[in-house]
Amino acid sequence: MSGTALVVGGGIAGLVAAHRLSTAGWDVTLAEATSVLGGAVSPRFLDVPSHGETGAPETQTLELDGGAESFAVRGAAVRALVEELGLGEKIVAPEPLGSWLHGPAGPVRAPRLGIVGIPGDLDAEDLAAALTPAGLERARQDAEAPMDRWAAALAAGEPVTVAQVVADRLGDEVLDRLVAPVVAGVHSADPAVVELERVAPGLLAAAVEHGGLAAGVAALRSTGTPGSLVAGLDGGMVRLTGRLVEALREDGATVLRGVRVAALSRVPATGGWWAQISDRDDEVVRGLDVDRVVLAVDGVTAWDLLAPLSAEALDPDAGPALGEGIALATLVVEAAGLDDAPRGTGVLVGAGTDVAAKALTHATAKWAWLREVVARPQEDGVARHPHRHVLRLSYGRQGGGPEALGHRSADEELLAQALVDTATLTGVPLAEEDVVARTVTRWRRSIPPQAGPDRAKADTLIDWARDVPGLDLVGSWVHGTGLAAVVAGVDRTLGADAPPAG
């Protein structure tokens, strides 16, 4: 080995970073403060009542994704990683049922050709069904209106929000009915403040090049993988975490859990780093000298570790605030009304509705492998639980309001709300007795800031860290939300640019 590296944080960004460095020849130590590796790509186990082949009562333990259950297929980073780890044959597409959007005007089927809800075909039947005649006519003006304003903004490098460009090109109805639910449900953000480039990289440039926002969407979609915008793994995305951990151990990396890096300092004699590693009681466990540090933690933790080293470039008392938390309510229900998947694979929810959830995934409708596990077919092929369904509801958005129920409520309150929201979003009446199992998974303050002073502070930290030798920052607050953004960001940061030192 010709170089040593410390990766701080064992979420998916940290695991991928450690894997990239380890395969490049670095002697890697990964330190995770909790007992769980994978962060939002880690498993949750749920016991549900079942019965055996003879009908005798028993308990079935479901292993479910505790967070991310799919990945965006745009780009090739996640697929390449999955195939590199030997999981390529496990990649599966969701059932081709489509999804729905729920806004103030009620539920509409999501147009199939789109990016973050922005339609790519102004003549599609599903777009006409989602809009009023006046809204459709307004959207079609995009094909004729000049792009001069946006060409100038692109050339000048001006920040452009999703709401600005969508409202101008396609109208408020497209923004409110189609785009806002996707930006809110997927990115936990308000389209009025989040920049288009953060959630749809390259779209503004494509729109300018092709003479319209919808044309830009169509152009980008034509260069991507045909079919669904997302894919998953047979058995869940937790398979990715498990294989990454196995690969690190095979490569001889050191994986520490239940410890935190309490302080960092530079070592002038070597140009490297010294890390103080403590246990959960803040007792010092060890000191570690390394050549390189990768911080795969949230922006607040990164600021706290680096501000003392920044020669006052970063004020230790004025770092970014933590974002809102996310809670995932998982329900296993017996409901024949859900057998036909009335809302396809799920629903994304815009603000300003009577629904507190930001998204619902009908997991057993979306993934054939999970439906098979839950239904439990007998030897004759007859399902033991033909009307059993798994539903996941996500809570928590930037900016608080009723959506902040995700981290401010007790579990029982959240689960009760989830049952109400499920009935509203699916249109299928559900009662307490229909629920056979349930659980809540919480991600503390996990939504990175998308705009405002906290985003500006995060960007200041990112810019400062670029000039520090042997230091890298990775994670959703750096690269954007979602597995595709995070994995691609880690690859850009630590891929070809991370050869062993020496």
Secondary structure, DSSP 8 states (H G I E B T S, - for coil): ---EEEEE--BHHHHHHHHHHHHTT-EEEEEESSS-SBTTS-EEEEEEEEE-TT--EEEEEEEEESS---EE-SSSHHHHHHHHTT-GGGEE---TT--EEEETTEEEE--SSEETTEES-TT-HHHHHHS-HHHHHHHHGGGTS--HHHHHHHHHT---BHHHHHHHHT-HHHIIIIIHHHHHHHH---TTTSBHHHHSTTHHHHHHHHTSHHHHHHHHHHTS-SS-SEEEETT-THHHHHHHHHHHHHTT-EEEESEEEEEEEEETTTTEEEEEEEETT--EEEEEEESEEEE-S-HHHHHHHHGGGTTTSS-TTS-------EEEEEEEEE-GGGTT-TTTTEEEE-SSSS---SEEEEHHHH-HHHHHHHH-B-TTS-BSSTTEEEEEEEE--TT-GGGGHHHHS-HHHHHHHHHHHHHHHH-----GGGEEEEEEEEETT-----SHHHHHHHHHHHHHHHTSTTEEE-SHHHH-SSHHHHHHHHHHHHSTT-----
